[in-house]
Amino acid sequence: MIRLPDWVKVGAPVRFRMTGRDDADCIITTITSAGRVTLCNGERFDPTHLTSGSDDAARYFEKRNRLSRVTKSVRKA
């Protein structure tokens, strides 16, 4: 199983960011055994989207669409 940061738990409040839009408060609704995280707004993040960091608090999910130049990220609230 993938090791996710300590703050990644079902029901945990997170901050969802998207290029060109205001930040939104969300809640993690599901986490699969493969480490796929789904937010209350339906957005999904895979373990491959997890950034590296020196500790769990510094790690976050980020995915980029190079074609549309949109970046979406999820961080601990």
N, C-alpha and C positions, 0 to 999 in steps of 0.2 A: 504494500500500500504506500501511496505517496505521503510524505510528511508535509503537512500543511502547517502554517503558523498557528500559534495557540489561539489567536483571536478569531480564527475561521471556525465558527460553530453555527449550527442551525439556530436561528433566532437572534443572532448577533447583529447589532446595528452597524451599518457601514455607510460610507460616503461614496456615491456613484458620480463620476465625472465624465463628461463627454464634450469634445471640442465644439465650441460655439453655443453651448447651453449652460444654464445654471446648474450648480451642484444639486444633487438630490439625496435625501436620506432614504436609505433602503434597509431591508432586513434579508439576511440569508435564509432562503426557504428550504433548500435541499443541498446535500452534499453526497455525491455518489461514492462508492467504494474506490472508484478510479480517480477520485479527487476533483471531479467536475462540480463547480459551484454554481447554483442558480439563485438569482436575486428575486425579490418580490415584483420587480418590473419585467421579469421574464428574461433578462440578460443572463448569458452563461459565460463562464470563464473556465478554461482548462488549466491543469497544473503547468502546462507549458507557458502560460501567460504570467506565471508567478516570477517576479523579479528577485534577484539575489540581494541579500542585505546582511549586515553584521549581526542582527538579531531579529526575532520575530516581529517586533514592532516596526522595523524598518522595511519589511517585505510587503509588497502589494501586488495586485493583479493589474496587468496592462496589456491591451491589445490594440494594434494599429491596422487601419485599412489604408494602404499606401495609395490606392487608386482614388479614393474619395478624400484622403488626408484627414480622416477622423480617428481620434484616439479616445479610447474608453478605458477608464480605470476604476478600481475599487480599492479603497483604503479603510483601515480601521477608523471608526467614527470617534 
